[in-house]
Amino acid sequence: MEFIDYYKVLGLDKTATAADIKKAYRKLARKLHPDLNPNDKTAQQKFQQINEANEVLSDPEKRKKYDQYGKDWQHADAFEAAKKQQGSQGFGGGFGGQRTYSGGGQGFDESQFSDFFESMFGGGGGFSGGSRRQTSQFKGQDLSATLRLNLTDVLKSQKQTISIGEKKIRLTIPAGVEDGQTLKIKGYGGEGMNGGPKGDLLITFEIFNNTRFKRLESDIYSTEEISLYTALLGGEITVETLTGKVKLSVKPETQNDTKVKLKGKGLPKYKKEDQHGDLYITYKIVLPKNLSEKEKELFNELSKLR
């Protein structure tokens, strides 16, 4: 497995606080979000990496394991269990000709112990010297899958049945799930070793934006064209939202690129169907074309008045 430095991904060092991690993640998520970079494969890959980095570093227990074991952090529990077993029981015959360690209060060399660790995860070394073979339980391999949804599918929580190999799994998809977000379903991965627990199923969501809105977390953004006359004199326009059309009043003397907020008209917040983000609308003033002579005359008179 290629090692990914989660701190480097977020632009941080190991002294970063929880607040630093949260701030860095939000800043990068806004910059690299797929809805804002629809045709940028590099940005999409980086977005997945920052989500993965945030998932590990924002969890104190996972971060502790990652800091100690790096790319092998997911095997930390097994490593510690094996280390504890070595210290309390000892191993006959040693590792591949190295010095034999026994209980007796002796310590151990971390670098020498790593040979044993490698053998436990596929190295095949085992125990030599005719001693009784020790067995340890290990969690099964995690499985990964991708689930593709439309943006309008995440307006409410929903149940779906997905197929993983010969298995059919019924799961609940939380409202407000984001593109690139990963959901873990415990116990639906590979079989464990020596009676160990099954691995987990990691489902990564790919959200296709089938709307005219741009998404940023639970907020959405759109532009609306208004006529010059509506911008100058005010009026009422009809705009689209995720849940249907609504009427909106435009104030007199509205300037181009004016932004208005429709509170609660965005997407539901993750796992919170009763809490929504906002819809931000930017006005774009459309100038009239093909003016008649009379219209030109009137605009000339207006220009003189100004």
Buried (B, 14 or more C-beta within 10 A) or exposed (E): EEEBEBBEBBEBEEEBEEEBBBBBBEEBBEEBBBBBBEEEEEBBEBBBBBBBBBBBBEEEEBBEBBBEBEEBBBBBEBBEBBBEBBBEEBBBBBBEEBEBBEEEEEEBEEEBBBBBBEBBEEEEBBBBEEBEEBEEEBBBBBBEBEBEBEBBBBBEBEEEEBEBEEEEBEBEBBBBBBBBBBBEBEEBBBEBBEEBBBBBBBBBBBBEBEBEBBBBBBBBBBBBEBBEEBBBEEBEBEBBBBEEEEEBEBEEEBEEEBEBEBEEBBBBBBEEEEEBBBBBBEBEBEEEEEEEEEEEEEEEEEEEEE
